[in-house]
Amino acid sequence: MMWQMLMIFLLTEFIPISSYTSNFTVSCERFQEKKTLRVRAGESLYLPCSNLDCYEATENTSYIWYKNLSKTLQFEQIGTEESEHVHYHESVLYILNLTTNDTGSYITRWWYSNNSCDEYEIDIVVYEEFNTNLLYSPMSEIKVAGIYCPVCDKQEGTFTWYKNFTLIPNQESGRILRIRNASKDSAGIYTCVCTWEHHGRMYNTSGSRELLIRDQPPSNPTIILLPVNSTMIADLNTEIVLLCSVRFGINVRDQCKVEWERNRTQLDGVDGYKQEFREVDGVSQSVLTISKVSQVDLQSEFHCRVEDAFKVRYVSVTLKSRVAKNSQASLALVEWDMVMCLSLGERGSDEASVLLVVLPCISMFLLLLVSETVKWFAVDLLLFLRGIFTKLNRKEDGKVYDAYVIYQRNSLDEMTAKTLSDFVNGALPTVLERYYGFKLYIHGRDDLPGEDSINLIETKIQLSRRLIFILTPGTSVDQSDISPEAYDLQVGLHQALVQGDMGVILIQLGETQDYTHLPLGLQHLLHKNSPLMWREEQLSPNSRFWKQVRYRMPVPSSCQRNRKINIKTVHSII
C-alpha cells in the first residue's frame, strides 16, 4: 500500500513536466524581443498575450503558459485552476497578490494549428516596496493636457489617482487625469490605481510617473514648422490646401503675423483663394485654400510670409502637375518622330529616300519602345538590383524596425474596422514579415499592458526606418486627444514633416471622395505623394501593389528570417 501511494505521488509530480517537455521540443517562431514589466508586491497582474492576434483569436487555437525555474533553462507549465495564485485562462495570465517569488521569465505559446505556434516572452520583476525603477518615463508640462494611466489597457476597471501617494480630492474618475494650467506646484509623482474584478473579488494594479515642471527661458526663436521649401503635387481644376504653421518666440508675440502670398503678392480678397488664420496649441497657422488650381498657379511660386518683432522670413512652395516630366518628354519625342517621318516621306520619291525615311523612324520607334518597357519594369529592376548591392554593402544603422505602422483603432464603422483589421493583422504582416523578411512594429500587436504607451511610441518610431500610414474613409484625429491611438499619429507626422528624416508610405483602404477630414499634416503628405490603393484581390505577394510597397521600404534588416513561406501559405493565411 505504501509503495502504491508513493508511485501515485511520483506520477502526479512528474506528469506536468514531462508533458511540458514534449511540447517544448517543438520549435515556435518568436516575432518580438523579450520585454520587461516591473510591478509592486501586493498588487495583481492581468497579463494578456502581447500579440493582438494571439490575444483575440481564441477560437480554434490553444495556449500554454510557462514560467522559468530559478533563472535556469528549465521551465514549468502554469496551471489553469482559478483557485491557483498564478493561473491562465486562454490568452490571459493572472498573477494574484504578487510576491517577490513571482519574479521571473514567463513564456506564452500560441498554437494556431497542429504544427505551428508563436512564442512570446516577458520578464516580470516584483519590488517589495516602491522603487524609482517602477516609474514610467517622466512628463514635462509642454506635453501635458492630461496624464494617461499606463495600466489596465485591455481590461475594464475603475481608476483612482494619487499625487505624491496622497489621494487627489474631487478628482474626475477616469483613465486620464486632466491637469489645467500646470505650474511648479503641479510637479510630483502621480499614481494611477486600477481596480478590477476577477471571480467576484477585487484586485488592484498601479502605475506611477513623475511630472516635471522646468523653468522656461525668457525667450526663444521663431520656428517655422510647416511647410519646408518644397514642391507639391496638384491637379488642374481641383481644390488644394496649403498649410503654414509657426511657433513664435515668447518675446515676439506682440507683432507676429503669418500669411500666404503668390509671387510676393497678397491674396486677401482675390477670387478663388481663401485664407484663414488660427491658433492650435500655441502654434500659429495660416491655411490657404485654392478652390480650383489653374495653369497660372502651376507657373507661380507661393510663399508663406512669417513676420515677428525682429525679422521677416519666407518659405516657398511650388505646385506641380501630376503628369510626369518623363511622360511629357516621351510624348514630345513621339510627336517629333511622327512629324519627321511624315515630312521626310513627303519629300522622298525613290528607294534611297524611302530608306532614309524608314530607318530613322524604325530606330526611333524601337528606342521609344525600349524606353517605355524599361519604365514599366523599372520597379522590378530596381528591387532586384537594390537587394543585391545593398546586401553586399550592408551597414547597420542602429534601427530595429523597418517600419512603424500607424492606423486608426477607434470610431470606425463595423465594415471599415473589419477591412482595416484584416489588412493590418493579416495581409500586411503576412506579406512583408513572413514572406519578404521585413520587421514591422504594429501598435496594439507588439506592445504590452503596463508599458508606458507615450514613451513607447516615441522610442519605437525613432527605432524605425519608415512610417506606414494606413488611411481609411473615416481616418481623423482630435487634436486634444492624448490617447496612444492619436499620439502615434501626431508623433509620426512630426517626424515626417518637421524632422524630415524618415520616409513615409501612404496606403489607402477603400474609396474616399476627398481628404478634407484628415489632419492637415496628412493632407500635406498626400499632396506630395499619392497613396497606394489596396484592394482585397491583390493577395499575391508579387502583385503590383506589394512591389510598390517594397520599393518604398528599405532593404530588410540583417535580422530577417533565413526562410520564406511560399505563396500558397500566404494565400491561406490571408
C-alpha positions in Angstrom: 0.0 0.0 0.0 2.8 2.3 0.9 4.6 1.6 -2.5 1.3 2.3 -4.4 0.9 5.7 -2.7 4.5 6.6 -3.4 4.1 5.7 -7.1 0.9 7.8 -7.4 2.7 10.8 -5.7 5.7 10.5 -8.1 3.4 10.3 -11.2 1.4 13.4 -10.2 4.6 15.3 -9.6 6.3 14.4 -12.9 3.4 14.3 -15.4 3.2 18.2 -15.8 6.9 18.5 -16.5 7.0 15.5 -18.9 4.0 16.8 -20.8 5.7 20.2 -20.9 8.9 18.7 -22.2 7.2 17.1 -25.1 5.5 20.3 -26.1 8.7 22.4 -25.6 10.7 20.4 -28.1 8.6 21.9 -30.9 10.2 25.0 -32.3 7.9 28.0 -32.2 8.6 31.3 -34.0 9.4 34.3 -32.0 8.4 37.6 -33.6 9.5 40.2 -31.0 12.2 40.7 -28.5 11.8 39.8 -24.8 10.3 42.6 -22.7 10.4 43.6 -19.1 7.5 44.6 -16.8 8.1 46.0 -13.3 5.3 45.7 -10.7 4.8 46.1 -7.0 4.2 43.3 -4.4 0.7 43.0 -3.0 -0.9 44.1 -6.3 -2.2 41.8 -9.0 -1.5 41.4 -12.7 -3.7 40.8 -15.7 -1.3 40.0 -18.5 -2.7 39.3 -22.0 -0.6 37.7 -24.7 1.4 40.6 -26.2 0.3 39.9 -29.8 -3.1 41.3 -30.7 -3.9 38.2 -32.9 -2.8 35.9 -30.1 -4.9 37.9 -27.6 -8.1 38.0 -29.6 -8.1 34.8 -31.8 -9.2 32.4 -29.0 -11.3 30.2 -31.3 -9.7 27.0 -32.8 -6.5 27.9 -31.0 -4.8 26.8 -27.8 -2.4 28.4 -25.3 0.2 27.2 -22.9 2.0 29.4 -20.3 5.3 28.6 -18.7 7.5 30.1 -16.0 11.3 30.0 -15.7 12.6 27.9 -12.8 15.1 30.0 -10.8 16.8 31.6 -13.9 17.7 28.2 -15.4 16.9 26.7 -18.7 14.1 24.7 -17.1 10.5 25.9 -17.3 7.4 24.6 -15.7 3.9 24.7 -17.1 1.4 27.0 -15.4 -2.0 25.6 -14.5 -5.5 26.8 -15.4 -7.2 26.3 -12.0 -8.9 29.6 -10.9 -8.0 28.9 -7.3 -4.3 29.0 -8.0 -2.2 32.1 -7.2 -0.8 32.0 -10.7 -3.0 30.7 -13.5 -4.1 31.4 -17.0 -7.3 31.4 -19.0 -6.8 31.1 -22.7 -4.7 34.1 -23.8 -4.5 35.9 -20.4 -2.2 35.2 -17.5 -3.3 36.1 -13.9 -0.9 36.6 -11.1 -2.9 37.5 -8.0 -1.4 39.2 -4.9 2.1 39.4 -6.3 5.1 38.4 -4.2 8.8 38.7 -4.9 8.8 34.9 -5.6 6.8 35.7 -8.8 9.8 37.5 -10.3 11.0 35.6 -13.3 10.6 34.9 -17.0 7.2 33.9 -18.4 6.6 32.4 -21.8 3.3 32.0 -23.7 3.0 29.6 -26.6 0.1 30.2 -29.0 -0.8 27.2 -31.1 -2.9 28.3 -34.1 -2.6 25.0 -35.9 -1.5 21.4 -35.1 2.2 22.0 -36.1 2.6 25.8 -35.9 3.0 28.1 -32.9 4.3 31.5 -31.9 6.2 32.3 -28.7 6.3 35.4 -26.6 8.5 36.0 -23.5 8.4 38.7 -20.8 10.4 39.2 -17.7 8.4 40.3 -14.6 10.3 42.0 -11.7 8.4 42.3 -8.4 9.5 45.0 -5.9 8.7 44.7 -2.2 8.3 48.4 -1.8 8.0 51.5 -4.0 11.2 52.0 -6.1 12.0 54.6 -8.6 12.5 51.8 -11.2 8.7 51.4 -11.1 8.3 54.9 -12.5 7.3 55.2 -16.2 9.0 57.9 -18.2 8.6 61.4 -16.8 6.4 64.1 -18.5 7.0 67.8 -18.9 4.4 70.5 -18.8 4.8 71.0 -22.5 3.1 67.7 -23.3 0.6 67.7 -20.5 -3.1 68.1 -21.4 -3.5 65.1 -19.0 -1.7 62.1 -17.7 -2.7 58.8 -19.3 -2.9 55.7 -16.9 -0.4 53.2 -18.2 -2.1 50.1 -16.8 -5.4 48.2 -17.4 -5.1 48.9 -21.1 -7.0 45.8 -22.2 -9.5 45.4 -19.4 -12.3 47.2 -17.6 -11.7 48.8 -14.3 -12.2 51.9 -12.1 -9.4 54.4 -11.7 -8.2 56.3 -8.6 -5.4 59.0 -8.8 -2.8 60.0 -6.2 -0.2 62.7 -6.1 2.9 62.0 -4.1 1.0 59.0 -2.7 -1.8 61.2 -1.4 -5.4 60.8 -2.7 -6.3 63.7 -5.0 -9.6 65.2 -3.8 -12.5 65.9 -6.1 -10.9 64.2 -9.0 -12.6 63.1 -12.2 -12.5 59.3 -12.1 -11.2 58.1 -15.4 -8.1 56.8 -17.3 -6.9 60.3 -18.0 -6.1 62.8 -15.2 -6.6 66.3 -16.6 -4.2 69.0 -15.4 -5.2 72.5 -16.1 -2.6 75.4 -16.2 0.4 73.3 -15.0 2.7 75.3 -12.6 5.6 74.4 -10.3 3.0 73.2 -7.7 1.8 70.6 -10.2 5.2 68.8 -10.1 5.3 65.4 -8.4 4.7 61.7 -8.7 1.3 60.8 -10.0 0.0 57.2 -9.3 -3.0 55.6 -11.1 -4.6 52.7 -9.2 -6.8 50.5 -11.4 -9.3 48.3 -9.5 -10.7 45.3 -11.4 -12.8 42.2 -10.7 -11.9 38.6 -11.1 -14.3 35.8 -10.0 -16.1 38.1 -7.6 -13.0 39.5 -5.9 -11.4 42.9 -6.4 -7.8 43.4 -7.3 -5.5 46.4 -7.8 -2.8 47.3 -10.4 -1.0 50.6 -10.2 1.4 52.7 -12.4 3.3 55.8 -11.4 5.1 58.6 -13.4 6.7 61.9 -12.5 5.6 65.2 -13.8 8.5 67.7 -14.2 8.0 71.4 -14.4 11.0 73.1 -15.9 11.7 76.8 -15.9 11.1 78.1 -19.4 13.7 80.6 -20.9 12.6 84.2 -21.1 12.5 84.0 -24.9 13.0 81.5 -27.8 13.4 81.9 -31.5 10.5 81.8 -34.0 10.4 78.3 -35.7 8.6 77.6 -39.0 7.2 74.1 -38.6 5.4 73.8 -41.9 6.0 73.9 -44.8 9.5 73.3 -45.9 10.8 74.7 -49.2 9.3 72.0 -51.4 7.1 71.1 -54.4 3.5 69.8 -54.0 1.6 67.7 -56.5 -1.7 69.3 -57.7 -4.3 68.6 -60.4 -5.8 71.2 -62.6 -9.3 72.4 -61.6 -9.1 70.7 -58.2 -9.0 72.1 -54.7 -5.8 72.2 -52.7 -5.0 73.4 -49.2 -1.6 74.9 -48.2 -0.7 75.0 -44.5 1.8 77.2 -42.8 2.5 76.5 -39.1 4.7 78.7 -37.0 5.7 78.6 -33.3 6.6 82.2 -32.3 9.0 83.1 -29.6 7.7 84.3 -26.2 9.0 87.8 -26.6 7.9 88.4 -30.2 4.2 87.5 -30.0 3.0 91.1 -29.9 4.0 91.8 -33.5 3.7 88.4 -35.1 2.0 87.7 -38.4 1.8 84.7 -40.8 0.1 84.8 -44.2 0.3 83.3 -47.7 1.4 85.2 -50.9 1.6 84.3 -54.6 4.7 85.7 -56.4 5.1 88.0 -53.4 1.6 89.4 -53.9 -1.0 89.3 -51.1 -4.1 87.1 -51.8 -6.6 88.7 -49.5 -9.8 89.4 -51.4 -8.6 87.6 -54.6 -11.4 85.3 -56.0 -10.7 81.6 -55.8 -8.3 82.0 -52.7 -9.5 81.8 -49.1 -7.0 82.4 -46.3 -7.8 81.5 -42.7 -5.7 82.2 -39.5 -6.0 80.1 -36.3 -4.1 79.2 -33.1 -3.7 75.5 -32.2 -1.8 74.6 -29.0 0.4 77.7 -29.1 1.1 77.3 -32.9 0.0 80.0 -35.3 -1.4 78.7 -38.6 -2.3 80.2 -41.9 -4.5 78.0 -44.1 -4.7 78.9 -47.8 -7.5 77.1 -49.8 -7.2 77.3 -53.6 -10.7 76.4 -54.8 -9.6 75.5 -58.3 -5.9 75.1 -59.3 -5.2 77.0 -62.6 -2.4 76.9 -65.1 -1.2 80.2 -63.6 -0.9 78.6 -60.1 1.3 75.8 -61.6 3.6 78.5 -63.0 3.7 80.6 -59.8 5.5 80.4 -56.5 3.6 80.5 -53.2 5.3 82.0 -50.2 4.4 81.7 -46.5 5.4 85.1 -45.1 6.3 84.9 -41.4 6.9 88.2 -39.5 7.8 88.8 -35.9 9.1 91.8 -34.0 12.7 91.3 -35.3 12.6 89.6 -38.7 10.6 88.6 -41.8 11.0 85.1 -43.2 9.8 83.3 -46.3 9.2 79.7 -47.1 8.3 78.8 -50.7 6.1 76.1 -52.2 5.6 75.4 -55.9 2.8 73.4 -57.4 3.5 70.6 -59.9 1.1 68.8 -62.2 0.8 65.0 -61.7 1.8 64.4 -65.3 5.4 63.3 -65.0 8.1 65.1 -66.9 9.4 61.9 -68.5 5.9 61.1 -69.8 5.7 64.5 -71.4 9.2 64.1 -72.9 8.2 60.7 -74.3 5.0 62.2 -75.8 7.1 65.0 -77.3 9.5 62.5 -78.8 6.7 60.5 -80.4 5.2 63.7 -81.9 8.6 64.8 -83.2 9.2 61.3 -84.7 5.8 61.3 -86.5 6.4 64.8 -87.8 9.8 64.0 -89.1 8.7 60.8 -90.7 5.8 62.5 -92.5 8.0 65.3 -93.5 10.7 63.1 -95.0 8.1 60.8 -96.5 6.6 63.6 -98.4 10.0 64.6 -99.8 11.2 61.1 -100.7 10.3 59.6 -104.1 12.9 56.9 -104.8 14.0 53.8 -102.8 17.0 55.6 -101.3 14.8 58.3 -100.0 12.4 55.7 -98.6 15.3 54.0 -96.7 16.4 57.3 -95.4 12.9 57.9 -94.1 12.0 54.4 -92.8 15.3 53.5 -91.0 15.3 56.6 -88.7 11.6 56.1 -87.9 12.1 52.4 -87.0 15.1 53.3 -84.9 13.2 56.0 -83.1 10.2 53.7 -82.6 12.4 50.9 -81.2 14.2 53.4 -78.9 10.9 54.6 -77.5 9.6 51.1 -77.1 12.6 50.1 -75.1 12.4 53.2 -73.1 8.7 52.6 -72.2 9.4 48.9 -71.4 12.2 49.9 -69.0 9.9 52.3 -67.3 7.2 49.7 -66.9 9.6 47.2 -65.3 11.7 49.9 -63.5 10.4 48.9 -60.1 11.1 45.2 -60.6 14.6 46.0 -61.9 15.3 48.4 -59.0 14.1 45.9 -56.4 16.3 43.2 -57.8 19.4 45.4 -58.1 18.9 47.1 -54.7 18.6 43.8 -52.9 21.9 42.6 -54.4 24.1 45.7 -53.9 22.7 46.7 -50.5 23.2 43.3 -49.0 26.8 43.2 -50.3 27.5 46.6 -48.7 25.1 46.5 -45.7 25.8 49.0 -42.9 23.8 48.7 -39.7 22.1 52.0 -38.8 21.1 51.2 -35.3 17.4 50.9 -36.2 15.4 47.9 -35.0 12.3 48.1 -37.2 11.9 48.5 -40.9 8.6 50.4 -40.5 6.2 51.6 -37.8 2.6 51.1 -38.8 0.1 53.9 -37.8 -3.6 53.4 -38.2 -6.9 54.5 -36.5 -8.2 52.0 -34.0 -11.4 53.5 -32.8 -14.5 55.5 -34.1 -14.8 53.3 -37.2 -17.9 51.6 -38.6 -18.1 47.8 -38.5 -17.2 47.2 -42.1 -14.3 49.6 -42.2 -13.0 48.2 -38.9 -13.1 44.7 -40.3 -11.3 45.7 -43.5 -8.7 47.5 -41.5 -8.1 44.6 -39.1 -7.8 42.1 -42.0 -5.2 44.2 -43.6 -3.2 45.3 -40.6 -3.3 42.0 -38.8 -3.4 39.7 -41.8 -2.2 40.8 -45.2 0.4 43.4 -44.2 2.5 41.3 -41.7 2.0 38.1 -43.7 3.5 39.5 -46.9 6.1 42.0 -45.5 7.2 40.0 -42.5 6.7 36.3 -43.2 7.3 36.4 -47.0 9.8 39.2 -47.6 11.5 39.3 -44.1 10.8 42.9 -43.1 10.3 43.7 -39.4 7.3 45.8 -38.5 6.2 47.5 -35.3 2.4 47.4 -35.1 0.9 49.3 -32.1 -1.6 47.0 -30.4 0.2 43.9 -31.5 3.7 44.4 -30.3 3.1 46.4 -27.1 2.3 45.0 -23.6 -0.2 46.2 -20.9 1.6 48.2 -18.3 4.1 49.6 -20.7 4.5 53.4 -20.9 2.5 54.0 -24.1 3.5 57.6 -24.7 7.3 57.0 -24.2 7.0 53.6 -26.1 5.5 55.3 -29.2 8.3 57.9 -29.4 11.0 55.3 -28.8 9.7 52.8 -31.4 9.2 55.5 -34.1 12.8 56.6 -33.6 13.9 53.0 -34.0 12.1 52.6 -37.3 13.3 53.4 -40.8 9.9 54.1 -42.4 6.4 55.2 -41.3 3.4 53.4 -42.9 0.2 55.4 -42.6 -3.0 53.3 -43.2 -5.8 55.6 -44.3 -9.5 54.8 -44.2 -12.5 56.8 -45.2 -13.0 57.7 -41.5 -9.5 58.5 -40.5 -9.4 61.5 -38.3 -7.8 62.8 -35.1 -8.9 65.1 -32.2 -6.0 67.5 -31.6 -6.8 67.4 -27.8 -6.8 63.6 -27.7 -3.6 62.2 -26.0 -4.5 58.6 -26.1 -2.0 56.3 -27.8 -4.3 55.9 -30.8 -3.9 59.7 -31.5 -0.5 60.2 -30.1 1.4 57.9 -32.5 -0.2 59.8 -35.5 0.9 63.2 -34.0 4.5 61.9 -33.4 4.7 60.3 -36.8 3.6 63.5 -38.6 6.1 65.5 -36.6 8.9 63.1 -37.6 7.9 63.1 -41.2 7.1 66.8 -41.7 9.3 68.7 -39.1 12.3 66.4 -38.7 12.1 65.2 -42.3 14.5 62.3 -41.6 12.0 59.4 -42.2 10.4 58.0 -45.3 6.6 57.8 -45.5 4.4 55.2 -47.1 0.7 56.0 -47.6 -1.7 53.2 -48.1 -5.4 53.9 -48.8 -8.1 51.3 -47.8 -11.4 51.9 -49.5 -12.6 54.7 -51.7 -12.9 58.3 -50.5 -14.2 61.4 -52.1 -11.7 63.8 -50.6 -9.2 64.1 -47.8 -10.6 67.2 -46.1 -11.5 65.2 -43.0 -7.8 64.2 -42.4 -5.4 66.2 -40.2 -3.7 69.0 -42.2 -0.3 67.3 -41.8 -1.6 64.2 -43.6 -3.2 66.3 -46.3 0.2 67.9 -46.9 1.8 64.4 -47.3 -1.0 63.3 -49.6 -0.4 66.4 -51.9 3.3 65.4 -52.1 2.8 61.7 -52.5 -0.2 59.8 -53.9 -1.3 56.9 -51.7 -1.1 53.3 -52.8 -4.6 51.8 -53.2 -5.2 48.5 -51.5 -7.8 46.1 -53.0 -8.6 42.8 -51.5 -7.9 41.0 -54.7 -4.2 42.0 -54.5 -3.4 39.0 -52.3 -0.3 37.8 -54.2 3.0 38.9 -52.8 4.1 39.5 -56.3 1.3 41.9 -57.2 1.9 45.4 -58.4 0.7 46.8 -55.1 3.2 44.9 -53.0 6.0 45.7 -55.4 5.3 49.4 -54.9 5.3 49.0 -51.1 8.6 47.1 -51.2 10.1 49.8 -53.5 9.3 52.4 -50.8 10.5 50.1 -48.0 14.2 49.8 -47.0 16.1 46.6 -47.7 15.0 44.1 -45.0 17.2 44.3 -41.9 20.0 41.8 -41.3 18.0 40.1 -38.6 15.4 38.9 -41.1 14.5 35.2 -41.2 16.5 32.8 -43.2 13.5 31.2 -44.8 10.3 32.5 -46.5 7.0 30.9 -46.6 5.6 30.1 -50.0 2.9 31.9 -51.9 0.2 29.2 -51.2 0.8 29.6 -47.5 0.5 33.4 -47.8 -2.9 33.0 -49.5 -4.1 30.5 -46.9 -3.1 32.8 -44.0 -4.6 35.9 -45.6 
